[in-house]
Amino acid sequence: MIDFSLSEEQQMLQEMARDFSAKEIRPVAEHHDQTGKYPHEVLGKAHELGLLNTHIPAKYEGLGLGVLEGCLIAEETAWGCTGIGTAMEANTLAQCPLIVADDEDINKRFLTPMVHEMKLCAYAVTEPGAGSDVQGIKTTARKVGDDYVINGQKMWITNGSVADWYFVLAYTDADARHKGMTGFVVPADTPGITVGRKEINLGQRASDTRGITFEEVVVPAKNRLGLEGQGWRLAMAAFDHSRPLVASAAVGLARAAMDHATEYATVRKTFGRPIARHQAVSFKIADMAKDIEAARLLVRLSAWKIDQGMRNTREAAMAKCFAADTAVKAAMDAVQIFGGNGYSTEYPVEKLLRDSKIYQIYEGTCEIQRLIIAKEIFERAGR
């Protein structure tokens, strides 16, 4: 039996997130976009409501909700503002390697406090010369007694200056390629860490994106996640949890674009009638509706599979790729429907277009997602 309905608890969570987005996020979205100010106040309110860190397991005092529940929240917050939504969801990506590794000591020290206090973290993997090609990182961690000494530079790190700790991927054995990578949990106040300037990006400007430099940063061995050489597996496993969330946020943006376009099309008139009556316009909105629905179904399938303990790598890549493309197209078509007004900052859709593009880039570009999908089809099927 297939049942596409949400449980009563899931519906309540969705409604709470929708209400929070309408009352707390959307009213301040323009301010944070224009100023680039980090939305501390909004995140604080979200933490109080239990909309942050929902996936931290119950044994570490968290809610222990699934990826599907996280997707319900992500779509609603992104509908309000994807910049603020990204700031809210950045914790997820950094926390996932810890949840997958399930080191009780580390998780009690770093995850449990996040349940009780408004703390932030960051996934520090990307480097200036190694974005989608994670094996190209240069950061190293050499063993010195009971410690590791980390040297390297990370780039495009979301929550870079506001994080309380970082998940850092570094080579402990560069000759072993990806099997020589190791993950560490590094407190942000550790000596030797330098946080770079805030990047002024095309969109999602409320998000705090910076470079992070590690110079002779000493990290105790007890902060190593798993064994040496397991970092690649942990870093990649995080994406199976986080990509459905990112895809769901893209759906939220596309939904916002459709809402604005539909409302505008019913009040804007040309040739004596609302432009919604013109097929050229109504077909664009029809395409938005079908693509949003298809993207949402892919999101929920990918989330459901991992929540059931099944491998979801292919479905997560499909959801991330399709939803990202859907968000960009929906935002582009919304601008077109608004015409000249759509190009103006006086109207909301130009922001949506700027915000949408990053979905085709971060957490693996759409090209990388297609590589993953193709690999799943050919290599894992033995073809």
C-alpha positions as CSV (number, residue, x, y, z in Angstrom):
1,M,0.0,0.0,0.0
2,I,1.3,3.5,-0.9
3,D,0.2,6.4,1.3
4,F,1.2,9.9,0.3
5,S,-0.5,11.6,3.3
6,L,1.3,13.1,6.2
7,S,0.7,12.0,9.8
8,E,-1.1,14.3,12.2
9,E,2.2,15.1,13.9
10,Q,3.9,15.9,10.6
11,Q,1.0,18.2,9.6
12,M,1.2,20.1,12.8
13,L,5.0,20.5,12.3
14,Q,4.4,21.7,8.8
15,E,1.8,24.2,9.9
16,M,4.0,25.5,12.7
17,A,6.9,26.0,10.2
18,R,4.5,27.7,7.7
19,D,3.2,30.1,10.4
20,F,6.7,30.8,11.6
21,S,7.8,31.6,8.1
22,A,4.9,33.9,7.4
23,K,5.2,35.8,10.7
24,E,8.9,35.8,11.4
25,I,10.9,35.2,8.2
26,R,9.1,36.9,5.3
27,P,8.6,40.3,7.0
28,V,12.4,40.7,7.6
29,A,13.6,38.9,4.4
30,E,14.1,42.1,2.4
31,H,16.0,43.8,5.3
32,H,18.5,40.9,5.6
33,D,18.9,40.7,1.9
34,Q,19.7,44.4,1.6
35,T,22.0,44.6,4.7
36,G,23.5,41.1,4.6
37,K,23.0,41.0,8.4
38,Y,23.0,37.5,9.9
39,P,19.4,36.6,11.2
40,H,20.4,35.8,14.8
41,E,17.0,36.9,16.2
42,V,15.1,34.8,13.7
43,L,17.2,31.7,14.5
44,G,16.8,32.3,18.2
45,K,13.0,32.2,17.8
46,A,13.3,29.1,15.6
47,H,15.4,27.4,18.3
48,E,12.8,28.2,21.0
49,L,10.1,26.6,18.9
50,G,12.2,23.5,18.2
51,L,12.6,24.2,14.5
52,L,16.4,23.9,14.6
53,N,18.5,20.7,15.1
54,T,15.4,18.5,14.8
55,H,17.4,15.5,13.7
56,I,19.7,15.2,16.8
57,P,18.9,11.8,18.2
58,A,16.9,11.4,21.4
59,K,19.8,9.7,23.1
60,Y,21.6,13.1,22.8
61,E,18.5,14.8,24.1
62,G,17.3,15.9,20.7
63,L,13.9,15.4,19.0
64,G,15.2,12.6,16.8
65,L,13.0,13.6,13.9
66,G,13.6,12.1,10.5
67,V,14.8,13.7,7.3
68,L,11.3,13.9,6.0
69,E,10.2,16.1,8.9
70,G,13.3,18.3,8.2
71,C,12.2,18.6,4.6
72,L,8.7,19.8,5.7
73,I,10.4,22.6,7.7
74,A,12.9,23.4,5.0
75,E,10.3,24.0,2.4
76,E,8.3,26.3,4.6
77,T,11.3,28.4,5.8
78,A,12.6,28.7,2.2
79,W,9.2,29.9,1.1
80,G,9.8,32.8,3.5
81,C,13.5,33.5,2.5
82,T,16.1,31.0,1.4
83,G,18.9,33.1,2.8
84,I,17.5,32.8,6.3
85,G,16.4,29.2,5.6
86,T,20.0,28.3,4.6
87,A,21.3,29.9,7.8
88,M,18.8,27.7,9.7
89,E,19.7,24.5,7.9
90,A,23.5,25.0,7.9
91,N,23.7,23.2,11.3
92,T,22.3,20.1,9.6
93,L,25.1,19.5,7.2
94,A,27.8,20.0,9.9
95,Q,26.0,17.8,12.4
96,C,25.3,14.9,10.0
97,P,28.9,13.4,10.0
98,L,28.7,13.3,13.8
99,I,25.3,11.6,13.7
100,V,26.6,9.1,11.2
101,A,29.8,8.4,13.1
102,D,27.8,8.2,16.4
103,D,30.8,8.7,18.7
104,E,29.0,9.0,22.1
105,D,31.6,11.2,23.7
106,I,31.9,13.7,20.8
107,N,28.1,13.9,20.4
108,K,27.5,14.5,24.0
109,R,30.1,17.3,24.0
110,F,29.0,18.9,20.7
111,L,25.4,17.9,19.8
112,T,23.7,17.8,23.2
113,P,24.5,21.5,24.0
114,M,22.9,22.6,20.8
115,V,19.6,21.2,22.0
116,H,19.6,23.5,25.0
117,E,21.4,26.6,23.7
118,M,21.2,28.5,20.4
119,K,24.6,27.3,19.1
120,L,25.7,27.1,15.4
121,C,28.2,25.0,13.5
122,A,29.7,24.7,10.0
123,Y,30.7,22.1,7.5
124,A,34.3,23.0,6.6
125,V,35.2,20.9,3.5
126,T,35.2,23.1,0.4
127,E,38.5,24.8,-0.5
128,P,39.5,27.4,-3.0
129,G,40.8,24.8,-5.4
130,A,38.5,22.0,-4.4
131,G,34.8,22.5,-4.6
132,S,32.9,19.6,-6.1
133,D,36.2,17.7,-6.4
134,V,36.5,17.0,-2.7
135,Q,39.5,14.7,-3.2
136,G,41.4,17.8,-4.4
137,I,41.5,19.3,-0.9
138,K,45.0,20.4,0.4
139,T,44.2,20.7,4.2
140,T,46.4,18.3,6.2
141,A,46.3,17.0,9.8
142,R,49.5,15.5,11.1
143,K,49.6,13.4,14.3
144,V,51.8,14.9,17.1
145,G,51.6,12.9,20.3
146,D,48.0,12.8,21.4
147,D,47.0,15.6,19.2
148,Y,46.6,16.5,15.5
149,V,47.9,19.7,13.9
150,I,45.7,21.0,11.1
151,N,46.9,23.3,8.3
152,G,44.9,24.5,5.3
153,Q,42.3,26.9,3.9
154,K,38.6,26.3,3.5
155,M,36.3,28.5,1.4
156,W,32.6,29.3,1.0
157,I,31.9,28.0,4.5
158,T,28.3,28.8,5.5
159,N,28.1,30.0,9.1
160,G,31.8,30.6,8.9
161,S,32.0,33.5,11.5
162,V,29.0,32.5,13.7
163,A,29.8,28.8,14.2
164,D,30.7,27.5,17.6
165,W,32.5,24.5,16.0
166,Y,33.5,23.2,12.6
167,F,33.4,19.7,11.0
168,V,36.8,19.8,9.2
169,L,38.0,17.3,6.6
170,A,41.7,16.9,6.2
171,Y,44.3,14.5,4.8
172,T,46.1,12.4,7.4
173,D,47.6,10.4,4.5
174,A,47.6,12.3,1.2
175,D,49.0,9.4,-0.8
176,A,45.9,7.3,0.0
177,R,43.7,9.8,-1.8
178,H,40.1,9.6,-0.4
179,K,41.0,6.8,1.9
180,G,43.5,9.0,3.6
181,M,40.9,11.7,4.6
182,T,39.9,12.1,8.3
183,G,37.2,14.1,9.9
184,F,37.6,16.3,13.0
185,V,35.4,18.4,15.2
186,V,37.2,21.7,15.8
187,P,35.9,24.4,18.3
188,A,35.9,27.8,16.6
189,D,37.8,29.4,19.4
190,T,40.8,27.1,18.9
191,P,44.1,29.2,18.5
192,G,45.3,29.4,14.9
193,I,41.9,29.8,13.2
194,T,41.4,32.9,11.1
195,V,38.0,33.8,9.8
196,G,37.9,35.7,6.5
197,R,35.6,38.5,5.3
198,K,32.0,37.9,4.6
199,E,31.4,37.1,0.9
200,I,29.0,39.4,-0.8
201,N,27.1,37.0,-3.0
202,L,24.6,37.2,-5.8
203,G,21.8,36.0,-3.5
204,Q,21.0,34.5,-0.1
205,R,22.8,37.4,1.4
206,A,21.6,36.7,4.9
207,S,23.7,33.6,4.9
208,D,27.2,34.0,6.5
209,T,29.7,32.7,3.9
210,R,33.4,33.0,4.5
211,G,36.9,31.6,4.1
212,I,38.5,29.8,7.1
213,T,42.2,29.5,7.5
214,F,43.8,26.9,9.8
215,E,47.4,27.5,10.8
216,E,49.0,25.0,13.2
217,V,45.6,24.4,14.8
218,V,46.0,21.8,17.5
219,V,43.1,19.4,17.9
220,P,43.0,16.6,20.5
221,A,42.7,13.1,19.2
222,K,39.4,12.7,21.1
223,N,37.9,15.1,18.5
224,R,38.7,12.8,15.6
225,L,35.5,11.3,14.1
226,G,36.0,7.6,13.6
227,L,39.3,6.2,12.6
228,E,41.9,7.8,10.4
229,G,40.8,7.4,6.7
230,Q,37.1,7.4,7.5
231,G,36.6,11.1,6.8
232,W,35.5,10.8,3.2
233,R,32.8,8.3,4.0
234,L,31.4,10.5,6.8
235,A,31.6,13.6,4.8
236,M,29.8,12.0,1.8
237,A,27.2,10.2,4.0
238,A,26.2,13.6,5.3
239,F,24.9,14.6,1.8
240,D,22.4,11.7,1.7
241,H,20.8,13.4,4.8
242,S,21.2,17.0,3.7
243,R,20.5,16.9,0.0
244,P,16.8,16.2,0.4
245,L,16.6,19.2,2.7
246,V,18.4,21.4,0.2
247,A,16.1,20.1,-2.5
248,S,13.1,20.8,-0.3
249,A,14.2,24.4,0.2
250,A,14.5,24.8,-3.6
251,V,10.9,23.6,-3.8
252,G,10.0,26.3,-1.2
253,L,11.6,29.0,-3.4
254,A,9.8,27.7,-6.5
255,R,6.5,27.7,-4.6
256,A,7.1,31.3,-3.5
257,A,7.8,32.3,-7.2
258,M,4.6,30.6,-8.3
259,D,2.6,32.3,-5.6
260,H,3.8,35.7,-6.5
261,A,3.4,35.1,-10.3
262,T,-0.1,33.7,-9.8
263,E,-1.2,36.7,-7.7
264,Y,0.3,39.2,-10.1
265,A,-1.2,37.5,-13.2
266,T,-4.7,37.9,-11.8
267,V,-4.4,41.6,-11.2
268,R,-2.2,42.8,-14.1
269,K,-4.2,43.5,-17.2
270,T,-3.2,43.8,-20.8
271,F,-5.5,44.2,-23.8
272,G,-8.4,44.6,-21.4
273,R,-8.1,41.3,-19.4
274,P,-5.9,39.8,-16.7
275,I,-2.7,38.4,-18.1
276,A,-3.6,35.0,-16.5
277,R,-6.1,34.7,-19.3
278,H,-3.3,34.7,-21.9
279,Q,-2.1,31.2,-22.6
280,A,1.5,32.3,-22.8
281,V,1.3,33.3,-19.1
282,S,-1.0,30.6,-17.9
283,F,1.2,27.8,-19.4
284,K,4.2,29.1,-17.5
285,I,2.3,28.9,-14.3
286,A,1.0,25.4,-15.2
287,D,4.6,24.3,-15.8
288,M,5.6,25.7,-12.4
289,A,2.8,23.8,-10.7
290,K,3.7,20.4,-12.3
291,D,7.4,20.8,-11.8
292,I,7.0,21.8,-8.1
293,E,4.8,18.8,-7.5
294,A,7.3,16.5,-9.2
295,A,10.2,18.0,-7.3
296,R,8.4,17.6,-4.0
297,L,7.6,14.0,-4.7
298,L,11.3,13.3,-5.4
299,V,12.3,15.1,-2.2
300,R,9.9,13.0,-0.1
301,L,10.9,9.8,-1.7
302,S,14.6,10.5,-1.0
303,A,13.8,11.5,2.6
304,W,11.6,8.5,3.2
305,K,14.2,6.0,1.9
306,I,16.9,7.2,4.3
307,D,14.4,7.4,7.2
308,Q,13.6,3.7,6.5
309,G,17.3,2.8,6.7
310,M,17.7,2.4,2.9
311,R,20.4,3.8,0.7
312,N,19.1,7.0,-1.0
313,T,22.2,8.3,-2.8
314,R,20.6,8.2,-6.3
315,E,17.2,9.6,-5.2
316,A,18.9,12.4,-3.1
317,A,20.9,13.4,-6.2
318,M,17.8,13.3,-8.4
319,A,15.8,15.4,-6.0
320,K,18.6,17.9,-5.5
321,C,19.2,18.3,-9.3
322,F,15.6,18.5,-10.4
323,A,14.5,20.8,-7.6
324,A,17.4,23.1,-8.2
325,D,16.6,23.4,-11.9
326,T,12.9,23.8,-11.0
327,A,13.7,26.7,-8.6
328,V,15.8,28.6,-11.2
329,K,13.2,28.1,-13.9
330,A,10.3,29.1,-11.7
331,A,12.1,32.2,-10.6
332,M,13.0,33.1,-14.1
333,D,9.5,32.6,-15.4
334,A,8.1,34.7,-12.5
335,V,10.3,37.6,-13.5
336,Q,9.1,37.2,-17.1
337,I,5.5,37.2,-16.0
338,F,6.1,40.4,-14.0
339,G,7.7,41.9,-17.0
340,G,9.6,45.2,-16.4
341,N,8.4,45.1,-12.8
342,G,10.1,41.8,-12.3
343,Y,13.5,43.4,-13.0
344,S,12.9,45.9,-10.3
345,T,13.8,45.6,-6.6
346,E,10.4,47.1,-5.8
347,Y,9.0,43.6,-6.5
348,P,9.9,40.3,-4.8
349,V,10.7,38.1,-7.7
350,E,14.1,39.6,-8.6
351,K,15.3,38.4,-5.2
352,L,14.0,34.9,-5.8
353,L,15.9,34.8,-9.1
354,R,19.1,35.8,-7.4
355,D,18.5,33.4,-4.5
356,S,17.7,30.5,-6.7
357,K,21.0,30.1,-8.6
358,I,23.0,28.8,-5.7
359,Y,20.8,25.6,-5.6
360,Q,22.5,24.6,-8.8
361,I,25.9,25.0,-7.2
362,Y,26.2,24.3,-3.5
363,E,26.2,20.8,-1.9
364,G,27.3,19.5,-5.3
365,T,26.5,21.2,-8.6
366,C,23.8,19.9,-10.8
367,E,26.5,18.5,-13.0
368,I,27.9,16.5,-10.1
369,Q,24.4,15.3,-9.3
370,R,24.1,14.0,-12.8
371,L,27.4,12.2,-12.5
372,I,26.2,10.6,-9.3
373,I,22.9,9.5,-11.0
374,A,24.8,8.1,-14.0
375,K,27.2,6.2,-11.7
376,E,24.3,4.7,-9.8
377,I,22.7,3.6,-13.1
378,F,25.8,2.1,-14.7
379,E,28.5,1.2,-12.1
380,R,26.3,0.0,-9.3
381,A,24.1,-1.9,-11.6
382,G,27.1,-3.7,-13.1
383,R,26.5,-2.3,-16.6
